[in-house]
Amino acid sequence: MHAVETLVVGAGQAGLAVSRCLTGQGADHVVVERGRIAERWRSSRWESLRLLTPNWMSRLPAWSYPGPDPDGYMTAPELVSYLEDYAGSFTAPVHENTTVELVEAADGGLRVVTDQRTWLARNVVVATGTENRAWVPPAASGIDPEIHQLTAGRYRGPDQVPDGGVLVVGASASGVQIADELRRAGRPVVISVGRHARLPRRYLGRDILWWMDRAGVLGQSIDQVPDARSARRAPSLQLSGRGYPVGLDALAAGGVRLAGRLVAADGRRLGFADDLPATIGGAQARMERLLHTIDGYLAHRGGEAAVPADPPAPFTAPAGPVELDLRRAGISTVIWATGYQPAYPWLRVPVLDRHGQIAHSRGVTSVPGLYVLGLKFLHRRNSTFVDGVASDARFVAAHVMMRRMTARALAAVGPDVRDLSA
Ligand SMILES: Cc1cc2nc3c(=O)[nH]c(=O)nc-3n(C[C@H](O)[C@H](O)[C@H](O)COP(=O)(O)OP(=O)(O)OC[C@H]3O[C@@H](n4cnc5c(N)ncnc54)[C@H](O)[C@@H]3O)c2cc1C
């Protein structure tokens, strides 16, 4: 068994960020990655994807975008290079092609079994992201098996989708971008719309994310929101970095048919909730509240925007169909853009709640030495963004260092004092 002070599982932005912080402290650690650095951006993204966050929003501990286009949007391969360069900048101790198969309590720490070797670690940081299991609604199982089905994580581009029309289920960032790409490729597209976050790409002459960053919206912490559970389930932003608007108004204007939430499937007959106008109205109201927050920030700061306020025109949609016959509609493929869930089949320590999710406070779990990073709203709204993981990584690394100092201090004193501290 190889001993290491800290083992980080996953070499995405979260694993690399905490590795950078630990390196800065001279802390002994390894990062174990089942694929390669930034694997998700290599193998779980469609080909035309550009990040929806501008390049300047890629700030990581001791690293930021150095290029000539801070307001542009990287492709997935560009982000892979960015993260590889980051890892190279501090010679991150990454073990690629190494899958963690088991983490369990062992004498004096945590035993980590991988398909390469076994480690005994004092600390384990779980940084395996939120995409371990695609979530599809139960109705999926009722769809005729002859209809081609795939999840957004497996979608690569229109050429890979069988001829014919496509039903995209889900209207958050992935769903609207995939629907837009397919309709531009000439496919008939229906999109089933659930709760979503409508946003203009630009507001008052700047990228909306610039305003959300400045106004403190992205940095808001979980204890500042009234309902933590609902905040953690908030949909991703209906934005794209490809230069096209991808809101439902733009999709509808381009010929995409809108339907409410998919609730039932019987072979080729699908049933939708009669909730489209209400869902769109809710998204409109949330967007107006956000723009109001930005206006308030600007007024409070006493500054002037480059251009006058230019909120997008309200979008109202007629009620969508409550039934759809896939054959008659010419639909041969269903794409599930309905989100993901973290999954930890290899984690055998008592930290999972009844939903199978890691219970934690700011990434610190109740099992000494076990940490998690990169979860939705882990501590701040931007905890899952490249740009947001830094403060969480610093906090977790500081906790690891505190544990080390406490252990050393206790080792230095006699057993009597150690007993008192127990
Ligand atoms: C389609 C899409 C677009 C997005 N666009 C943006 C964007 O524009 N801007 C932005 O800031 N964020 C974006 N995000 C959100 C976020 O930045 C990404 O999800 C990012 O990949 C999360 O980084 P992470 O390090 O937390 O996890 P991941 O990147 O998922 O990294 C986890 C790593 O753990 C590894 N792993 C998993 N299980 C094991 C195991 N058992 N053993 C060893 N290794 C394991 C995986 O291979 C993976 O490399 C997007 C997300 C999606 C899905």
The ligand as a Gaussian input file, in Angstrom:
#p B3LYP/6-31G(d) Opt

LIG

0 1
 C      -22.224000      20.897000     -21.454000
 C      -21.565000      21.656000     -20.333000
 C      -21.058000      22.927000     -20.583000
 C      -20.461000      23.651000     -19.557000
 N      -19.985000      24.898000     -19.838000
 C      -19.364000      25.600000     -18.878000
 C      -18.815000      26.888000     -19.158000
 O      -18.974000      27.421000     -20.232000
 N      -18.132000      27.528000     -18.176000
 C      -17.959000      26.984000     -16.937000
 O      -17.305000      27.596000     -16.105000
 N      -18.506000      25.786000     -16.637000
 C      -19.196000      25.087000     -17.565000
 N      -19.722000      23.850000     -17.255000
 C      -19.720000      23.400000     -15.851000
 C      -18.384000      22.864000     -15.304000
 O      -17.333000      23.749000     -15.526000
 C      -18.026000      21.515000     -15.857000
 O      -19.057000      20.612000     -15.547000
 C      -16.690000      20.985000     -15.336000
 O      -16.353000      19.842000     -16.075000
 C      -16.706000      20.633000     -13.846000
 O      -15.375000      20.466000     -13.416000
 P      -14.999000      19.501000     -12.207000
 O      -13.529000      19.507000     -12.064000
 O      -15.818000      19.825000     -11.011000
 O      -15.507000      18.076000     -12.687000
 P      -15.153000      17.270000     -14.008000
 O      -14.635000      18.123000     -15.087000
 O      -16.351000      16.424000     -14.268000
 O      -13.919000      16.381000     -13.543000
 C      -14.091000      15.216000     -12.769000
 C      -13.038000      14.232000     -13.206000
 O      -13.139000      13.088000     -12.337000
 C      -12.832000      11.943000     -13.107000
 N      -13.397000      10.793000     -12.392000
 C      -14.705000      10.518000     -12.168000
 N      -14.823000       9.379000     -11.479000
 C      -13.574000       8.927000     -11.244000
 C      -13.044000       7.779000     -10.559000
 N      -13.824000       6.869000      -9.989000
 N      -11.694000       7.643000     -10.512000
 C      -10.873000       8.553000     -11.086000
 N      -11.332000       9.654000     -11.731000
 C      -12.662000       9.835000     -11.810000
 C      -13.486000      12.211000     -14.456000
 O      -12.899000      11.451000     -15.479000
 C      -13.257000      13.714000     -14.622000
 O      -12.115000      14.014000     -15.387000
 C      -20.349000      23.091000     -18.247000
 C      -20.863000      21.821000     -18.002000
 C      -21.470000      21.106000     -19.044000
 C      -22.028000      19.734000     -18.740000

